[in-house]
């Protein structure tokens, strides 16, 4: 009988000892929910502040804010050409730098006729390394460079393992994706500092937020560009220079047309023109942004993905590409 009577007492004792643990767990759960809510609210605020409010306010006077001339590298097609067109529509004179003279002349003529601005071209193959920069510096002499857009970049013909890359391709990734941005900044930044105004836009990639196998060297080069931009911002913001790291997701250009998952433009895979139209409104607003609001939503989720899930997504893209080939 004593044993029967003691069982309810035992349960009560267990309940008392567990209640403190339950309260602790409830407190931890409440803290986690509060933290998650704050993150969601912060991300929503950023989304609105960066992507929607500037578009409601209207186009900024980029000439007044930064200067008369802009440089755009890798500008004969895709994002570079579209961004140059957006700058020209704001009344900024544009210096176009790429390796194909014919295409450069065609783009320069198109911009000059469409927007009644001045244009200049510089033929430079950044994959050649340091030998191209003396001629670039000479071409830029005497011009008030207010904006530099480092868009030149090389990708892969198809996703592949690192050891399957040629030595030349590895040097191209280093010279074009990394060295070119560094050297162009080094050429124009002293003038910006002297005038106490200017803007630098380095086009990175969303592949920089996690290690990305099958495009290892490419994603690493873009991660470098992202870190370079963010450090440069803090170094030169006090001197009046705005530096932006632009980290877009997939854009429907010739760089991704070999991937069967992306056969046409969509909300999350915009045209270069749509992307640039939105990205330019973030200039002077966000030091690190995707430039395009659906990509920002993707980035919000992508940052919290475990690496194995990110790798799995890249594997799906790789398999899709193989099927298309």
N, C-alpha and C positions, 0 to 999 in steps of 0.2 A: 504493500500500500504506500509505504514511504517513497518507493521508487516511482510509483505512478504520480504521487503528489509532487515529486521533485522535477518531473519532466517539463511542466509549464514554467517552473522557475528557471530551468536550464535554458529554455527558449528565450525567456525574458532577458537573461544575462547575455546570451548570444546577440540578441537584438540591440541591447545597450552598447555592447562592444563594437558592433558593426555600424551603428548609427553615425559614429564619428567618421568612419571611413566613407560612408555614403555621402555625408555632408561635404567632405573633402573632394570627392569625385564630382559632386554637383557643382561645387565652386570652380573646379578646373574646367568642367563642361561649360559653365556660364562664361568663364573668362575666354575660352576658345571661341564660343559663339559671338561674344562681343568683339573679339579681335577680327574674326571673319567679316562681321558686319562693317567694321571700320575700314577694312581693306576694300570691300565692295563699294562702300560709299566714296572712299578716296579715289578708286579707279574710275567710278562714274563721274566724279567731279573733274578728274583729269581729262576724261573723254570729252566732256562738254566744253571745258575751258580751252583745250587744244584744238579740237576739230570743228566745233560748231559756233562758238562765240566769234572767233576771227572772221568766219564767213558771213556772219550777220553784220559785223561792223563794216566790212568792205575791204578792198585792197589797200594795203599800206603803200606809202610813198617810198619805194625802195631807193630811189635816187637820192632823196633827202636823207634817208636813214643811213645809207651805206656808201653811196658814190655812183658815179656816172657809168662805170664799166663793170661788167661781170665776165668771168671766165667759166666756160663749161667744157670739161674734158669728156671724151667718149660721147660725142654729141651728134653723130650722123644718123642715129636711129634710136628707137626705144626711149627709155626714160630720159637720157641726156638730151635728145632732140626735143622732146616734149617739155622738159624743164626750161630749156633755152627759149622755147616759144612763149612760155609763161612769163619769163623775165622780160622778154621783148614786149609783151603786151602791157607790161608795167612801165614801159618807156626807158628801160635800161639798155644801153648799148652792149652788144655781146661779142666776146672774143671766143671763137670756136677752135678747139684743139682736138685733132684726131690724126689718123695716119693716112687717110685717103683724100687727096686733094680734090678730086672730082666731086665727091660727096659733100665735102666741106663747102665748096663753092656753091653747090646747089642749095644747101641749107642756108647759107649766108644770104643768098639772093632771095630766097623765100621769106626769110625773116625781115629783111630790109624792105621788101615790097609790101608785105602784109602789115607791118607795124611802123614803118617810116622811122627806123632807127639806124644807127651806124653799126656796121659789123666789121670784123676782121677775122682772118683765119691764120692758124699756125699749124703747119704740117709737122707732126711729131709722132714717132713710134716709140712709146714708152717701154716696149719690150726690149729695145736696144740698150737700155741702161743709162748710165750717167752721161754718155756722150751727147744726148739730145738736149740737155738743159741749158747749155750756153746759148744755143740758137733761140730757145724759148724765152730766155731772159732778155735777149736782144730785141725780140719782137714785142715784148711787153713794156719796154723802156718808155718812160714819158706818159704812160697811161695811168689814170687814177682808178685803180682796181678796188671796187667796193665789195664785190661778192665773188667768191671762188666756190665752184661746185665741182668737187672731185668725184666724177661719176665713172671714169674709165675703169674697166675691170674685165677680167677673163674668167670664164667658168670652165666646165668640163664639156667635152663633146657628148659624153654620157657618164653617168655615175660609175665609179670604178674604184678598186683598191689602190692604195698609195703606191705600191710597188709596180703597178701597171702604168703609171705616169712616165712619160719620157722626161729626161733631164731638162730638155728645152721647155717643156710645159711647166715644170717646177720653177724654173727661172722666170718664166712669163708671169706666173702667179705672184712671185716675189716682186718683180720689177714693175708690173702694172698695178696690182692690187695694193701693194704696200709702199714701195719706193716712190712711185709717181705722186701719191698723195703727200708724202713727207716733203718731197722736193718742191712741189707746187706751193705748199704752205710756206716753205722756207723762202721762196722767191717773193711772195706777195705780202706776207705778214709784216715785215718791217715798215712798209708804206702805210699799212692800215694802222699800226701802232703810232706812227708819226702823226697821222690825221685824227687819231683817237676814235675811229669808227671803221666798221667793216664786218663782214659776215663770211664764215666758212662753212660749207655743207659737205660733209663726207658721207658718201652713200655706202653704207655697210649692208647688212642682210640679217633677216631674222634667224638665219642659221647660226648666228654668233651666240645665241642665248644658251645653247647646249652643245657639247661636242657632237659633230655630225659625221658618222662613218660613211664611207663610200664617196664623200666629198671632203675628206679630212683637211687637205691643204687649203682648199677654198674657204671652208668655214673658219679655219684658224686665221687666215688672212683677214677675214671680215671681223673676227673678234679683235684682232690687233687694231683695225681701223676704228672700231667702236671705243676701245679703251684709249687710244690715241686722242680721239675727238673729245672724250669726256675730261681727260686730264688737261687738254689744251684749253677747254672752256674755263676751268677753274684758274688756270694760269693767266689767261688774257682777258677774262671778263672785266676785271677791275680797270683794264686799259681801254675799255669801250668796244672790245671785239666779241661778237657773238659766234660761238662755234656749235654746230648742230651735228649730232650723229643720227643719220637717217637709216632706219632698220626695216625696210619693207619686207613683206612676205612675197608670195609669188605674184608676178605681173606678167600679163600675156604679151611676151615679146619673143623674138627668135631664140632667146636663151633657153626657153622651156618648152618650145613647140615639139620637141622630140619625146616629151613625156605624155603618154596616152591619157593620163588622168586629167590633163588640161588641154582639151581640144577646142575650147572656145572661152570667150570672156564671161565672167560671172561676177557676182557681188564680191567674192573673196579673191578672185583673180581678175583684177581690172585691166583695162587697156593702159598703155603708158600715158596717154593723154589725160585720162580720168585721174590716174594716180598723181601726175604732176600738178594738175589743176588743184587738187586738194593739198598736196604736200607743200606747195609754195605758201599757203596760208599759215603754215606752222612756223615759217621762218621768223625768228625773233621772238617766238612764243615758247617753244619747247626745245631744250638742249638735247633731248634724246627722245625720239618718237618714230613710229612707223610711217607717219605722214599721211595715213589713210585710215579712217575710223574702223572699217571692218578688220583691218590688219591689227589695229590696237586691241580689239576684242580677242583676236587670236593670240596676241602676245600675252594678254592677261591670263589666259588659260595655259599657254605654253610655258610660262615661267614656273608654274607649279606642277608641271608634268614630271613624273619620275623619269630618269634618263632612259630606263629600259623601254618605256612607252614611246619616248621620242625616237629611239633607235628603231623601234618596230614600225613607226610611221614612215621613216626613211626607207626601210626595207620594202614596204608596200610600193612606194614610188619607184624604187629600183626594179622591182618585179614587173610593174606596169610598163616601165621603159623597155625592159627586155622583151615583153610580149609584143610591143609595137614594132621593135626592130625585127 
